[in-house]
Amino acid sequence: MKNKTAGDWMHRKNKLILVAGRFITDIGDEFFSFGNNTWIASLGKSGRNIMAFYQISESIAGIILNPFQ
């Protein structure tokens, strides 16, 4: 049986921190996107054009910055 060392504990702790950080970041991104979409939609008729531009630019940025996700 393998002995648990301080290195194993630190490795698990670092994994947990990375996973939790990614989860919190994703939730924050979703809230930010929801807030932007809600505010833009409240602008009325001109908001539709702004919303289209916002969604297109968000898609292009996603393709350029995260091509393998």
Summary of the structure (lengths in Angstrom):
residues: 69
radius of gyration: 19.9
end to end distance: 38.1
largest distance: 67.6
contacts: 127
relative contact order: 0.06
helix: 83%
strand: 0%
